[in-house]
Amino acid sequence: MHVRVSLVTAARSSSLLAERFDDDRPLDTVGWRAVETAAHGLVPLGAAELRYCSPTARSRATGRALGYAPLAQPALRDCDMGRWRGLTLAEVAAREPGAVDLWLSDPRAAPHGGESLLAFIARIGAWLDTRPADDGGAIVAVAEPSVVRAALVFALGAPPQTYWNVDVRPLSTVTLAGSAGRWHLSLETTV
């Protein structure tokens, strides 16, 4: 028994330089235009039996704009960044450089008082492993870039530090195929 889980990264809600930890701003104008442009390639994923999204405003809006009518999943929320929530990386690095260094180097550390990278990856992995595995079944989930990164690290059994080496752009997609504890990355052509 296996299932195909297609993860679609939410459209952008701010420029890269204005991104904030655990940000829940709605899609910006560029994000809406990008959804319109990418829709032709992403709309077919909405034929999946199950359609989910992160509970953020931009994930919900992206899913609705693509016609998925997704169900928000609390387990797909972004990493809990504790007292860093709403701040940019530059702001946190200026205030707490040692804490940022610890957070980037130790996946068990949560100097912000929130969730460690290791706990975040495990939470996303637990969600992935509890998806119903009907042979040939399909699931689509619109999620924050961090959630997609965590899912990839978990599914591939990669070391947690690999998380920092995965670049996930808005409206990109990745498909994982398998079942609990046995996931494979599935790269497909769009021709």
Residue pairs with C-beta under 8 A, 6 or more apart in sequence:
1 133
1 134
1 135
1 179
2 133
2 135
2 136
2 137
2 177
2 178
2 179
2 182
3 131
3 132
3 133
3 134
3 137
3 138
3 139
3 177
3 178
3 179
4 136
4 137
4 138
4 139
4 175
4 176
4 177
4 186
5 128
5 131
5 139
5 140
5 141
5 151
5 175
5 176
5 177
6 45
6 48
6 138
6 139
6 140
6 141
6 173
6 174
6 175
7 140
7 141
7 143
7 147
7 148
7 151
7 173
7 174
7 175
7 176
8 42
8 45
8 62
8 63
8 66
8 140
8 141
8 142
8 143
8 171
8 172
8 173
9 142
9 143
9 144
9 145
9 148
9 168
9 169
9 170
9 171
9 172
9 173
10 27
10 53
10 54
10 56
10 58
10 59
10 61
10 62
10 142
10 143
10 144
10 145
10 170
10 171
11 27
11 31
11 32
11 34
11 35
11 58
11 61
11 62
11 65
11 170
11 171
12 27
12 28
12 30
12 31
12 34
12 58
12 170
13 23
13 25
13 26
13 27
13 28
13 31
13 57
13 58
14 20
14 23
14 25
14 28
15 30
17 88
18 88
19 88
19 89
20 85
20 86
20 87
20 88
21 81
21 84
21 85
21 86
21 87
21 88
21 89
21 92
21 112
22 78
22 79
22 80
22 81
22 84
22 85
22 86
22 114
23 56
23 78
23 86
24 56
24 57
24 58
25 57
25 58
26 57
26 58
26 61
27 35
27 57
27 58
27 61
27 62
31 58
31 62
31 170
32 65
34 170
34 171
35 62
35 65
35 66
35 171
36 65
38 171
39 65
39 66
41 190
42 66
42 171
42 173
43 66
43 67
45 66
45 68
45 140
45 173
46 66
46 67
46 68
46 69
46 140
47 138
48 138
48 139
48 140
49 134
49 137
49 138
49 139
50 71
50 131
50 132
50 137
50 138
50 139
50 140
51 63
51 68
51 69
51 70
51 71
51 139
51 140
51 141
52 70
52 71
52 72
52 73
52 76
52 139
52 140
52 141
52 142
53 59
53 60
53 62
53 63
53 68
53 70
53 71
53 72
53 73
53 76
53 141
53 142
53 143
54 60
54 72
54 73
54 76
54 77
54 78
54 141
54 142
54 143
54 144
54 147
55 72
55 73
55 74
55 76
55 77
56 77
56 78
56 144
58 144
59 70
59 72
59 76
59 142
59 143
59 144
60 70
60 72
60 142
62 142
62 171
63 69
63 70
63 142
64 70
66 142
68 140
68 142
70 140
70 141
70 142
73 127
73 141
75 123
75 124
75 126
75 127
76 124
76 127
76 141
76 143
76 144
76 147
77 147
78 144
78 146
78 147
79 114
79 115
79 117
79 120
79 146
79 150
80 114
80 115
80 120
81 112
81 114
81 115
82 110
82 112
82 113
82 114
82 115
83 112
83 113
83 114
84 92
84 112
84 114
85 114
89 100
92 99
92 100
92 112
93 100
96 111
99 111
99 112
100 111
102 109
102 111
103 109
103 110
103 111
103 112
103 117
104 164
107 116
107 117
107 118
107 121
107 160
107 161
107 163
108 116
108 117
108 118
109 116
109 117
110 116
110 119
115 123
117 160
117 163
118 160
120 146
120 150
121 150
121 153
121 154
121 160
121 163
122 154
123 150
124 147
124 150
124 151
124 154
125 150
125 151
125 154
125 155
128 151
128 154
128 155
128 176
128 183
129 180
129 181
130 180
131 139
133 178
133 179
133 180
143 151
145 168
145 169
145 170
146 168
148 168
148 172
148 174
149 163
149 166
149 168
150 163
151 174
151 176
152 158
152 166
152 174
152 176
152 185
153 159
153 160
153 162
153 163
153 166
154 183
155 176
155 178
155 183
155 184
155 185
156 162
156 183
156 185
174 185
175 185
175 186
175 187
175 188
176 183
176 184
176 185
176 186
177 183
177 184
177 186
178 184
